[in-house]
Amino acid sequence: MLADSQVCEARPLRILHFLSILSMILGTRAAQKQPQKHLPYTAIHDPQFIPASSATFLHDPDRVIGIVNGRAAKAYPAAILSQHGLVEDQSPSGPIAITW
């Protein structure tokens, strides 16, 4: 049988041993868990376009990113890009990604 002083000394060691095992288990689980991707925006896939004459929401000082390929021209308003972060679109040459 252990004396009271021996029991008091053994408890901290058992607690430390338990905590070290617990931290190894939790550390292993954390390392195995893949981080989830949380994008701060919702990308636009296959955007819809309107004629420039119908874009009454745009004004002269508004910024756009313009793409011209042959006879095709598209404008991506910066205000929309800043809300969505990414637009995935098709050009006559193939797929493109526009980001702001």
C-alpha positions as CSV (number, residue, x, y, z in Angstrom):
1,M,0.0,0.0,0.0
2,L,1.3,3.5,-0.9
3,A,1.7,6.2,1.7
4,D,-0.3,9.5,1.2
5,S,2.8,11.3,0.0
6,Q,3.5,8.6,-2.6
7,V,0.0,8.8,-3.9
8,C,0.2,12.6,-4.3
9,E,3.4,12.2,-6.3
10,A,2.0,9.5,-8.5
11,R,-1.1,11.4,-9.5
12,P,0.7,14.2,-11.4
13,L,2.7,11.6,-13.3
14,R,-0.4,9.7,-14.3
15,I,-2.1,12.9,-15.4
16,L,0.9,13.9,-17.4
17,H,1.1,10.4,-19.0
18,F,-2.6,10.5,-19.8
19,L,-2.3,14.0,-21.3
20,S,0.6,13.1,-23.5
21,I,-1.2,10.1,-24.9
22,L,-4.3,12.2,-25.4
23,S,-2.3,14.9,-27.3
24,M,-0.7,12.2,-29.5
25,I,-4.2,10.8,-30.4
26,L,-5.6,14.2,-31.1
27,G,-2.6,15.3,-33.0
28,T,-2.8,12.2,-35.2
29,R,-6.5,12.7,-35.9
30,A,-5.9,16.4,-36.7
31,A,-3.1,15.5,-39.1
32,Q,-5.2,12.9,-40.9
33,K,-8.2,15.2,-41.3
34,Q,-8.1,17.1,-44.6
35,P,-9.0,20.8,-44.3
36,Q,-12.2,21.7,-46.0
37,K,-12.1,24.3,-48.7
38,H,-14.1,27.3,-47.7
39,L,-14.0,29.9,-50.5
40,P,-15.0,33.4,-49.5
41,Y,-17.0,33.8,-52.6
42,T,-19.2,31.8,-55.1
43,A,-17.6,31.5,-58.5
44,I,-19.6,32.2,-61.6
45,H,-19.7,29.3,-64.1
46,D,-21.0,29.8,-67.6
47,P,-21.9,33.5,-67.2
48,Q,-24.8,35.1,-69.2
49,F,-24.1,38.3,-71.2
50,I,-26.3,41.2,-72.3
51,P,-25.6,43.7,-75.1
52,A,-23.6,46.7,-74.1
53,S,-26.5,49.0,-74.8
54,S,-28.6,47.2,-72.2
55,A,-25.9,47.5,-69.5
56,T,-27.5,50.6,-67.9
57,F,-26.1,49.6,-64.5
58,L,-22.5,50.4,-65.7
59,H,-21.2,54.0,-65.8
60,D,-18.1,55.6,-67.4
61,P,-15.9,55.4,-64.2
62,D,-16.8,51.7,-63.6
63,R,-14.0,49.3,-64.2
64,V,-14.3,46.2,-66.4
65,I,-12.0,43.5,-67.5
66,G,-12.3,43.2,-71.3
67,I,-11.5,40.2,-73.5
68,V,-11.4,40.5,-77.2
69,N,-10.8,37.5,-79.4
70,G,-11.4,38.0,-83.1
71,R,-14.9,39.4,-83.5
72,A,-16.0,38.4,-80.0
73,A,-15.7,40.9,-77.1
74,K,-16.8,40.4,-73.5
75,A,-16.7,42.7,-70.5
76,Y,-16.6,41.5,-66.9
77,P,-17.6,44.3,-64.5
78,A,-15.2,44.6,-61.6
79,A,-18.1,45.1,-59.2
80,I,-19.5,41.7,-60.1
81,L,-16.0,40.1,-60.0
82,S,-15.3,41.5,-56.5
83,Q,-18.5,39.8,-55.2
84,H,-17.8,36.4,-56.9
85,G,-14.0,36.4,-57.1
86,L,-13.9,34.1,-60.2
87,V,-15.7,33.7,-63.5
88,E,-15.1,30.6,-65.5
89,D,-16.1,31.2,-69.2
90,Q,-15.5,30.0,-72.7
91,S,-13.7,32.0,-75.4
92,P,-13.3,31.0,-79.0
93,S,-9.8,29.8,-78.1
94,G,-11.0,27.6,-75.2
95,P,-11.8,27.9,-71.5
96,I,-10.7,31.0,-69.5
97,A,-10.8,32.1,-65.9
98,I,-11.2,35.7,-64.9
99,T,-10.4,36.8,-61.4
100,W,-10.3,40.1,-59.5
